[in-house]
Amino acid sequence: MSDDNKVHVDLRTNFGKGFARRLRAEGKIPAVIYGHGTDPVHVALPGHQVSLIIRRANALLDLDIEGTSQLVLVKDVQKDPLRQIIEHIDLLVVSKGEKVTVEVPVVLTGESFSGTIVTQDVTTIKLEVEATHIPEHVEVSVEGLEEGAHITAGDVTLPKGAALLDDADLLLVAVSVPAAEIAEENAAEAAEASEAAAE
């Protein structure tokens, strides 16, 4: 884990919407830390730094809470639906070596066979991984795949130490030919057949 994920936080003792609004006005994000059977801890995060970190899925933060280090996983980010301002973040306590369940983005690479289209049915897969080794994404190559090809969750090459929690038969990607092209081909074949019959 990089030093970029080290975050100094302030403990919060005041609560309520008014106080949360004041925090956000100061460029901070209200958050709560929970898990491992501990009482929830309310903190204020530095807004700009954390906003950059949580662009990645399943971001792991190394919090400095009054001199004590605490690893946490970003579990939920609540945003204002109109202004897209982060209103609150839920953080889950984790420890090195601990396994966690995460949804990891599926990224497609390559180009399927000419004339085909790729449909991605599922954009994330559920994995169990070590908290400190969560992959940013898993890659699935569609290079050269022809009509009728499909890729399931079980076909994905997982990072070392990761276990698939989704059904191995879960369909991620299907390759097909657009219906319009099929109709054009059928029409062309029909025209050729009628020309041949006319001769």
Secondary structure as GFF3:
##gff-version 3
##sequence-region A 1 199
A	DSSP	three_ten_helix	3	5	.	.	.	ID=ss1
A	DSSP	beta_strand	6	11	.	.	.	ID=ss2
A	DSSP	alpha_helix	17	25	.	.	.	ID=ss3
A	DSSP	beta_strand	28	35	.	.	.	ID=ss4
A	DSSP	beta_strand	38	46	.	.	.	ID=ss5
A	DSSP	alpha_helix	47	53	.	.	.	ID=ss6
A	DSSP	beta_strand	60	65	.	.	.	ID=ss7
A	DSSP	beta_strand	68	79	.	.	.	ID=ss8
A	DSSP	beta_strand	86	93	.	.	.	ID=ss9
A	DSSP	beta_strand	99	109	.	.	.	ID=ss10
A	DSSP	beta_strand	117	120	.	.	.	ID=ss11
A	DSSP	beta_strand	124	130	.	.	.	ID=ss12
A	DSSP	three_ten_helix	131	133	.	.	.	ID=ss13
A	DSSP	beta_strand	138	141	.	.	.	ID=ss14
A	DSSP	beta_strand	150	152	.	.	.	ID=ss15
A	DSSP	three_ten_helix	153	155	.	.	.	ID=ss16
A	DSSP	beta_strand	163	164	.	.	.	ID=ss17
A	DSSP	beta_strand	171	176	.	.	.	ID=ss18
A	DSSP	alpha_helix	179	198	.	.	.	ID=ss19
###
